[in-house]
Amino acid sequence: QVQLVESAGGLVQPGGSLSVSCAASKSIFSIIVMGWYRQTPGKEREWVATTERGGRMNYADSVKGRFTISIDNAKNTIYLQMNSLKPEDTGVYYCHANDGRPYWGQGTQVIVSS
């Protein structure tokens, strides 16, 4: 069992930056893949970015070059740094982890608006 606790999101203007975190209840060395998805009303949850055990990181084309995942192994926490935010980045961001079973965080709201 893995509990995932996300930090609060927030409201940011277009072009701004925001960082959210996800703390896992177990060592992330035992987690195969961990990352972020997002969802907006009326749309399916979409993959944003993931980091695999071993360090490989993958990003959706829509966020590549703007979003970055980083890892703090000592805190069992991953971070999503979001730069050059656009209104279409608005949504509820969900942390996801899989250690052989999938787990989800509670979601955190990110609003990009002027």
C-alpha positions as CSV (number, residue, x, y, z in Angstrom):
1,Q,0.0,0.0,0.0
2,V,1.3,3.5,-0.9
3,Q,-0.3,6.7,0.2
4,L,0.5,9.7,-1.9
5,V,0.1,13.2,-0.5
6,E,0.2,16.2,-2.9
7,S,1.0,19.7,-2.0
8,A,-1.5,22.5,-2.6
9,G,-1.7,23.9,-6.1
10,G,-2.7,27.4,-6.8
11,L,-3.6,30.2,-9.1
12,V,-0.9,31.5,-11.4
13,Q,-0.9,33.9,-14.3
14,P,-0.1,32.8,-17.8
15,G,3.7,32.6,-18.2
16,G,4.2,32.1,-14.5
17,S,5.6,29.1,-12.6
18,L,4.4,26.8,-10.0
19,S,5.8,23.7,-8.2
20,V,3.8,20.9,-6.7
21,S,5.1,18.0,-4.7
22,C,4.0,14.4,-4.0
23,A,5.2,12.6,-0.9
24,A,5.0,8.8,-0.9
25,S,4.5,6.7,2.3
26,K,7.2,4.3,1.3
27,S,10.6,4.4,-0.2
28,I,10.4,5.5,-3.8
29,F,13.2,3.1,-4.6
30,S,10.5,0.4,-4.3
31,I,8.2,2.2,-6.7
32,I,8.5,1.3,-10.4
33,V,7.1,4.5,-11.8
34,M,5.8,7.7,-10.3
35,G,4.5,10.8,-11.9
36,W,1.7,13.1,-12.7
37,Y,-1.6,13.1,-14.6
38,R,-4.1,16.0,-14.9
39,Q,-7.8,16.3,-15.6
40,T,-10.1,19.1,-16.6
41,P,-13.9,19.0,-16.5
42,G,-15.4,17.0,-19.3
43,K,-12.1,15.4,-20.3
44,E,-10.3,12.2,-19.5
45,R,-7.4,12.2,-17.2
46,E,-4.2,12.7,-19.3
47,W,-0.7,11.7,-18.6
48,V,1.7,14.6,-17.9
49,A,5.1,13.2,-16.9
50,T,6.6,10.3,-15.2
51,T,9.9,9.1,-13.7
52,E,10.9,5.5,-13.8
53,R,13.0,3.6,-11.3
54,G,16.5,4.0,-12.7
55,G,16.0,7.7,-13.4
56,R,14.4,7.8,-16.8
57,M,11.9,10.7,-17.1
58,N,9.2,11.1,-19.7
59,Y,7.1,14.1,-20.6
60,A,4.0,14.6,-22.7
61,D,4.6,16.7,-25.8
62,S,2.3,19.4,-24.4
63,V,4.6,20.0,-21.4
64,K,8.0,19.0,-22.8
65,G,10.5,21.8,-22.2
66,R,8.3,23.6,-19.7
67,F,7.7,21.0,-16.9
68,T,10.4,19.1,-15.0
69,I,10.2,16.3,-12.5
70,S,12.8,16.1,-9.8
71,I,13.2,13.6,-7.0
72,D,14.2,13.8,-3.3
73,N,14.9,10.2,-2.4
74,A,15.5,11.1,1.3
75,K,12.0,12.5,1.5
76,N,10.4,10.0,-0.8
77,T,9.0,12.9,-2.7
78,I,8.8,14.0,-6.3
79,Y,8.3,17.5,-7.5
80,L,6.7,18.9,-10.7
81,Q,8.2,22.2,-11.6
82,M,5.9,23.9,-14.1
83,N,7.2,26.9,-16.0
84,S,5.8,29.1,-18.8
85,L,2.3,28.0,-17.7
86,K,-0.6,28.3,-20.2
87,P,-4.3,28.5,-19.5
88,E,-4.6,25.0,-21.0
89,D,-2.5,23.7,-18.2
90,T,-5.4,24.3,-15.9
91,G,-6.7,21.2,-14.2
92,V,-6.6,18.9,-11.2
93,Y,-3.1,17.3,-11.0
94,Y,-3.0,13.8,-9.7
95,C,0.1,12.1,-8.4
96,H,0.4,8.5,-9.5
97,A,2.6,5.6,-8.4
98,N,2.9,2.0,-9.3
99,D,4.8,-0.6,-7.4
100,G,3.0,-3.4,-9.1
101,R,-0.3,-1.9,-8.1
102,P,-1.5,1.6,-9.1
103,Y,-2.0,4.3,-6.5
104,W,-3.4,7.9,-6.8
105,G,-3.1,11.0,-4.8
106,Q,-6.2,13.1,-3.9
107,G,-5.4,15.7,-6.6
108,T,-4.4,19.3,-6.4
109,Q,-6.0,22.2,-8.4
110,V,-3.9,24.3,-10.7
111,I,-5.5,27.3,-12.3
112,V,-3.7,29.3,-14.9
113,S,-5.6,32.5,-15.5
114,S,-5.1,36.3,-15.7
